[in-house]
Amino acid sequence: MANIKSAKKRILVTDKKTEENKSVNSAMKTAIKKFLAAVEAGNKEEATALYSAAVSAIDGAASEGLFHKNRAANKKSNLAKKLAAM
């Protein structure tokens, strides 16, 4: 366990950021899963609405620094291909 005050603070800050990152990542994954479920069901209107929500969640996660912007672009591209293939 940390003895120095700054080390104790870093532990608290790291725990808080970890929880925030988990929340953002979970929300992104949920948005993608909902979009993919709509694509599987063949519901184009719902899929279009969920696509914009998924893209927004992906952009939010990338801006938080959870992954690189190119990975975000790759994820969005794959979702757009699935939407266009409907």
C-alpha positions as CSV (number, residue, x, y, z in Angstrom):
1,M,0.0,0.0,0.0
2,A,1.1,3.5,-0.7
3,N,2.7,5.6,2.1
4,I,3.2,8.8,0.2
5,K,0.3,11.3,0.0
6,S,0.7,11.8,-3.8
7,A,0.8,8.0,-4.4
8,K,-2.4,7.6,-2.4
9,K,-4.1,10.3,-4.5
10,R,-2.9,8.6,-7.7
11,I,-4.6,5.4,-6.6
12,L,-7.9,7.2,-6.0
13,V,-7.7,9.1,-9.3
14,T,-6.8,5.9,-11.2
15,D,-9.7,4.1,-9.7
16,K,-12.1,6.9,-10.6
17,K,-10.9,7.1,-14.2
18,T,-11.0,3.3,-14.5
19,E,-14.7,3.3,-13.5
20,E,-15.4,6.2,-16.0
21,N,-13.6,4.3,-18.8
22,K,-15.6,1.1,-18.0
23,S,-18.8,3.0,-18.2
24,V,-18.0,4.6,-21.6
25,N,-16.7,1.4,-23.0
26,S,-19.8,-0.5,-21.8
27,A,-22.1,2.1,-23.3
28,M,-20.2,1.9,-26.6
29,K,-20.5,-1.9,-26.7
30,T,-24.2,-1.8,-25.9
31,A,-24.9,0.7,-28.7
32,I,-23.0,-1.5,-31.2
33,K,-24.8,-4.6,-30.1
34,K,-28.2,-2.9,-30.4
35,F,-27.3,-1.7,-33.9
36,L,-26.1,-5.2,-34.9
37,A,-29.4,-6.7,-33.5
38,A,-31.4,-4.3,-35.7
39,V,-29.3,-5.2,-38.7
40,E,-29.9,-9.0,-38.1
41,A,-33.6,-8.3,-37.7
42,G,-33.6,-6.5,-41.0
43,N,-35.2,-3.3,-39.6
44,K,-33.6,-0.6,-41.7
45,E,-35.3,2.4,-40.0
46,E,-34.3,1.3,-36.5
47,A,-30.8,0.3,-37.7
48,T,-30.3,3.8,-39.2
49,A,-31.2,5.5,-35.9
50,L,-29.1,3.1,-33.9
51,Y,-26.2,3.6,-36.3
52,S,-25.9,7.2,-35.4
53,A,-26.1,6.4,-31.7
54,A,-23.3,3.8,-32.2
55,V,-21.1,6.2,-34.1
56,S,-21.6,8.8,-31.4
57,A,-20.6,6.3,-28.7
58,I,-17.5,5.2,-30.7
59,D,-16.5,8.8,-31.2
60,G,-17.0,9.5,-27.5
61,A,-14.8,6.5,-26.5
62,A,-12.1,7.6,-28.9
63,S,-12.1,11.2,-27.6
64,E,-11.8,9.8,-24.1
65,G,-8.6,8.1,-25.2
66,L,-9.9,4.5,-24.8
67,F,-8.5,3.6,-28.2
68,H,-6.9,5.2,-31.2
69,K,-8.8,7.4,-33.7
70,N,-8.0,5.0,-36.5
71,R,-9.5,2.1,-34.7
72,A,-12.6,4.2,-34.2
73,A,-12.7,5.0,-37.9
74,N,-12.3,1.3,-38.6
75,K,-15.2,0.4,-36.3
76,K,-17.5,3.1,-37.9
77,S,-16.6,1.9,-41.4
78,N,-17.5,-1.7,-40.6
79,L,-20.9,-0.6,-39.1
80,A,-21.5,1.6,-42.2
81,K,-20.8,-1.4,-44.5
82,K,-23.3,-3.5,-42.6
83,L,-25.9,-0.8,-42.8
84,A,-25.3,-0.3,-46.6
85,A,-25.5,-4.0,-47.2
86,M,-29.1,-4.2,-45.9
